Amino acid sequence: MQSDASLVDFVSALRGGDGLRVEETLGSGFVRLRVSEAERRQAKHDIRCVEDAVIELLRNSRDAGARRLFVSSAREGSIRTITIIDDGTGIPQSMHERIFDARVTSKLDTVHMDRWGVHGRGMALFSIRQNAQRAVVVDSSLGNGTAIQVVFDVGGITERADQSSWPTVAYHAGKPEIRGPRNIYRACVEFALETRDACRVYVGSPSEVVATMHRRVIPEGPHVLWPDDPEGMRGIPLIERPALARDARQMREAASSLGIEMSERTAHRIVRRQIAPLRNALAQASTQATKGQSGSTHAGPQVTLAGQPRRLVMSDEDRQEFLDDVERAFERIAQRYYVEMEGEPRIRMDSQSVHISFGYRDMD
């Protein structure tokens, strides 16, 4: 029979060097876990794959009032790095570390229910950190948005094997249908579809994300020039920083401030517009569906008939660059008049004119 001293030693061992996991031993191998250990185990289960983590990060940005979300995703070996930059309300410096604690939330009186369940328990970021090698707030302040970076070892937490294929979105009887591998792209497209009246999501490689902010974001307010003092960067909204960069050095500084490190060569390519900006995830997935149906993104056959003026023919690359410029130009007007583009701009060319059309709607 085990002595009382041995039992005390056993309980002490359970409560000792393993982080005080046990509150009470109940006999026959049963124990009552401490609240902190129970939370940790629940949190580990909440995030089952990298795609789950991406959805939770996007939901956090949405609940912070973000309208534009940029998802940078890169993998080297078994290490996947996800950086999400948004234009939401931001996080005060004093909370940059605390938001990863269990039950810490800014939604005391509001809980969001969506297709992924309840959001607002204060467990999402805690769950992510429990499963990640590293999870940090790169930069954030009130009114300037947030950049959060999470690093996973996919040897420990899984991700879909196919991370290069885009899903497709097709509409049948007015209802959207998403097809394709359930990878990071699809997670972003599903979120973009769910929140299409509130958020626009861009997802791609780190250089593509920075190039998109450089080309598509119109700086607002008094910050119209690159700050002379590096500390001045902190007062600039995060998604506006690449748009202010005028040379490779500034571009590298802007990207680094968002948690994205790049070579000088890559920075040069972005400044020179040699890296195309991303289309928003929902538009990209819809384009993929169109390509799959017709094999081309052209509006129609481009035929030159004898005796008629030659019809302008653009390459796919030039066409897309032209439409990107149109979308960016409209952003400037949209912000002034509180409207937003609905869908993607379309181009139609005949023998003597070019027609651009797109819908718009009130932001409210």
Rosetta blueprint (number, residue, H / E / L):
1 M L
2 Q L
3 S L
4 D H
5 A H
6 S H
7 L H
8 V H
9 D H
10 F H
11 V H
12 S H
13 A H
14 L H
15 R H
16 G L
17 G L
18 D L
19 G L
20 L L
21 R L
22 V E
23 E E
24 E E
25 T E
26 L E
27 G E
28 S L
29 G L
30 F E
31 V E
32 R E
33 L E
34 R L
35 V H
36 S H
37 E H
38 A H
39 E H
40 R H
41 R H
42 Q H
43 A H
44 K H
45 H H
46 D H
47 I L
48 R L
49 C E
50 V H
51 E H
52 D H
53 A H
54 V H
55 I H
56 E H
57 L H
58 L H
59 R H
60 N H
61 S H
62 R H
63 D H
64 A L
65 G L
66 A L
67 R L
68 R E
69 L E
70 F E
71 V E
72 S E
73 S E
74 A E
75 R E
76 E E
77 G L
78 S L
79 I E
80 R E
81 T E
82 I E
83 T E
84 I E
85 I E
86 D E
87 D L
88 G L
89 T L
90 G L
91 I L
92 P L
93 Q H
94 S H
95 M H
96 H L
97 E L
98 R H
99 I H
100 F H
101 D L
102 A L
103 R L
104 V L
105 T L
106 S L
107 K L
108 L L
109 D L
110 T L
111 V L
112 H E
113 M E
114 D E
115 R L
116 W L
117 G E
118 V E
119 H E
120 G L
121 R L
122 G L
123 M L
124 A H
125 L H
126 F H
127 S H
128 I H
129 R H
130 Q H
131 N H
132 A L
133 Q L
134 R E
135 A E
136 V E
137 V E
138 V E
139 D E
140 S E
141 S L
142 L L
143 G L
144 N L
145 G L
146 T E
147 A E
148 I E
149 Q E
150 V E
151 V E
152 F E
153 D E
154 V L
155 G L
156 G L
157 I L
158 T E
159 E L
160 R L
161 A L
162 D L
163 Q L
164 S L
165 S L
166 W L
167 P L
168 T E
169 V E
170 A E
171 Y E
172 H E
173 A L
174 G L
175 K E
176 P E
177 E E
178 I E
179 R E
180 G L
181 P L
182 R L
183 N L
184 I H
185 Y H
186 R H
187 A H
188 C H
189 V H
190 E H
191 F H
192 A H
193 L H
194 E H
195 T L
196 R L
197 D L
198 A L
199 C L
200 R E
201 V E
202 Y E
203 V E
204 G E
205 S L
206 P H
207 S H
208 E H
209 V H
210 V H
211 A H
212 T H
213 M H
214 H H
215 R H
216 R H
217 V L
218 I L
219 P L
220 E L
221 G L
222 P L
223 H L
224 V L
225 L L
226 W L
227 P L
228 D L
229 D L
230 P H
231 E H
232 G H
233 M H
234 R H
235 G H
236 I L
237 P L
238 L H
239 I H
240 E H
241 R H
242 P H
243 A H
244 L H
245 A L
246 R L
247 D L
248 A H
249 R H
250 Q H
251 M H
252 R H
253 E H
254 A H
255 A H
256 S H
257 S H
258 L L
259 G L
260 I L
261 E L
262 M L
263 S L
264 E H
265 R H
266 T H
267 A H
268 H H
269 R H
270 I H
271 V H
272 R L
273 R L
274 Q L
275 I L
276 A L
277 P L
278 L L
279 R L
280 N L
281 A H
282 L H
283 A H
284 Q H
285 A H
286 S H
287 T H
288 Q H
289 A H
290 T H
291 K H
292 G H
293 Q H
294 S H
295 G L
296 S L
297 T L
298 H L
299 A L
300 G L
301 P L
302 Q L
303 V L
304 T L
305 L L
306 A L
307 G L
308 Q L
309 P L
310 R L
311 R L
312 L L
313 V L
314 M L
315 S L
316 D H
317 E H
318 D H
319 R H
320 Q H
321 E H
322 F H
323 L H
324 D H
325 D H
326 V H
327 E H
328 R H
329 A H
330 F H
331 E H
332 R H
333 I H
334 A H
335 Q H
336 R H
337 Y H
338 Y L
339 V E
340 E E
341 M E
342 E E
343 G E
344 E E
345 P E
346 R E
347 I E
348 R E
349 M E
350 D L
351 S L
352 Q L
353 S L
354 V E
355 H E
356 I E
357 S E
358 F E
359 G E
360 Y E
361 R E
362 D E
363 M L
364 D L
